[in-house]
């Protein structure tokens, strides 16, 4: 009985199959939006939220166990802190060239991935921070306050 | 042409928010409130601000997911009953004051489509040469105005930290009946 229930956890087979093939593409698109933020529209915040949405999609279609196995809440908390600290450290490292948030890395030629010095690394730090933070808040709101398990029981 | 489209989307957003206020079902209220966000993002896209449009869509989708997930779990998902007169009166007074002050404030703004270009002109001319970023928005957010973004990241960090502390699983005391009596939940049942 319990095995049967585990098999039927989450949504239907159609949503599960589509999610399985789409979730990596969504995460990759989020990484693209964040990493190319200095070249094309987007940025660390939007990219981080898109990656977090891919994990939320996994939680909603499958079960909380799968997404928490890939991305545990402790790791989310750690990544959140690392991202925030990294962004502050990038700002502080600007003092090596004279000013807070100075763009101290030598620039490549324009329109390349490394063309804009610290902006790329700030985007990566913000992406990590927002991704982990948004997913952690979703976990806190839906799983810790047992919303997901309650509705699963009803279905 | 753009202005007509903007007005159309604005009307859609207003209709959606009115439905969200007036409907009895919480779930359909959440979904119709989403019209405002998506309409705003399309408006940003037409005005040539794809950065803000992307962020708006993404945050809107996320907020809708979280809100829907939150409203589904609540047992009583319909709101009814007549409204009290005093709160309605206060709301109307504040709405009127907001409209009057808004007319004064908006009459001082520059005309639509003709922004003030004092600082922005410098950014547009020098951003690519000084920062190397071809996306001028990112060069402003993370280079010229990095300090502001640090403050924004601090706000996000603090709010997520407080959400973690309030919603945490470990180290919480189990709720006893005495606590519930104190809060007054048991009285309603």
Boltz contact constraints between the chains, C-beta under 6 A:
constraints:
  - contact:
      token1: [A, 37]
      token2: [B, 138]
      max_distance: 6.0
  - contact:
      token1: [A, 38]
      token2: [B, 133]
      max_distance: 6.0
  - contact:
      token1: [A, 38]
      token2: [B, 135]
      max_distance: 6.0
  - contact:
      token1: [A, 38]
      token2: [B, 138]
      max_distance: 6.0
  - contact:
      token1: [A, 39]
      token2: [B, 134]
      max_distance: 6.0
  - contact:
      token1: [A, 39]
      token2: [B, 135]
      max_distance: 6.0
  - contact:
      token1: [A, 41]
      token2: [B, 50]
      max_distance: 6.0
  - contact:
      token1: [A, 41]
      token2: [B, 51]
      max_distance: 6.0
  - contact:
      token1: [A, 41]
      token2: [B, 54]
      max_distance: 6.0
  - contact:
      token1: [A, 42]
      token2: [B, 54]
      max_distance: 6.0
  - contact:
      token1: [A, 43]
      token2: [B, 138]
      max_distance: 6.0
  - contact:
      token1: [A, 46]
      token2: [B, 54]
      max_distance: 6.0
  - contact:
      token1: [A, 46]
      token2: [B, 55]
      max_distance: 6.0
  - contact:
      token1: [A, 46]
      token2: [B, 58]
      max_distance: 6.0
  - contact:
      token1: [A, 49]
      token2: [B, 58]
      max_distance: 6.0
  - contact:
      token1: [A, 49]
      token2: [B, 62]
      max_distance: 6.0
  - contact:
      token1: [A, 50]
      token2: [B, 58]
      max_distance: 6.0
  - contact:
      token1: [A, 53]
      token2: [B, 62]
      max_distance: 6.0
  - contact:
      token1: [A, 84]
      token2: [B, 153]
      max_distance: 6.0
  - contact:
      token1: [A, 84]
      token2: [B, 157]
      max_distance: 6.0
  - contact:
      token1: [A, 87]
      token2: [B, 153]
      max_distance: 6.0
  - contact:
      token1: [A, 91]
      token2: [B, 150]
      max_distance: 6.0
  - contact:
      token1: [A, 101]
      token2: [B, 146]
      max_distance: 6.0
  - contact:
      token1: [A, 101]
      token2: [B, 147]
      max_distance: 6.0
  - contact:
      token1: [A, 103]
      token2: [B, 131]
      max_distance: 6.0
  - contact:
      token1: [A, 103]
      token2: [B, 143]
      max_distance: 6.0
  - contact:
      token1: [A, 107]
      token2: [B, 132]
      max_distance: 6.0
  - contact:
      token1: [A, 110]
      token2: [B, 132]
      max_distance: 6.0
  - contact:
      token1: [A, 111]
      token2: [B, 134]
      max_distance: 6.0
  - contact:
      token1: [A, 115]
      token2: [B, 132]
      max_distance: 6.0
  - contact:
      token1: [A, 116]
      token2: [B, 131]
      max_distance: 6.0
  - contact:
      token1: [A, 116]
      token2: [B, 132]
      max_distance: 6.0
  - contact:
      token1: [A, 116]
      token2: [B, 133]
      max_distance: 6.0
  - contact:
      token1: [A, 119]
      token2: [B, 133]
      max_distance: 6.0
  - contact:
      token1: [A, 119]
      token2: [B, 138]
      max_distance: 6.0
  - contact:
      token1: [A, 119]
      token2: [B, 142]
      max_distance: 6.0
  - contact:
      token1: [A, 119]
      token2: [B, 143]
      max_distance: 6.0
  - contact:
      token1: [A, 122]
      token2: [B, 142]
      max_distance: 6.0
  - contact:
      token1: [A, 133]
      token2: [B, 160]
      max_distance: 6.0
  - contact:
      token1: [A, 137]
      token2: [B, 160]
      max_distance: 6.0
  - contact:
      token1: [A, 137]
      token2: [B, 163]
      max_distance: 6.0
  - contact:
      token1: [A, 140]
      token2: [B, 163]
      max_distance: 6.0
  - contact:
      token1: [A, 140]
      token2: [B, 167]
      max_distance: 6.0
  - contact:
      token1: [A, 142]
      token2: [B, 69]
      max_distance: 6.0
  - contact:
      token1: [A, 144]
      token2: [B, 167]
      max_distance: 6.0
  - contact:
      token1: [A, 144]
      token2: [B, 169]
      max_distance: 6.0
  - contact:
      token1: [A, 147]
      token2: [B, 73]
      max_distance: 6.0
  - contact:
      token1: [A, 150]
      token2: [B, 73]
      max_distance: 6.0
  - contact:
      token1: [A, 151]
      token2: [B, 72]
      max_distance: 6.0
  - contact:
      token1: [A, 151]
      token2: [B, 73]
      max_distance: 6.0
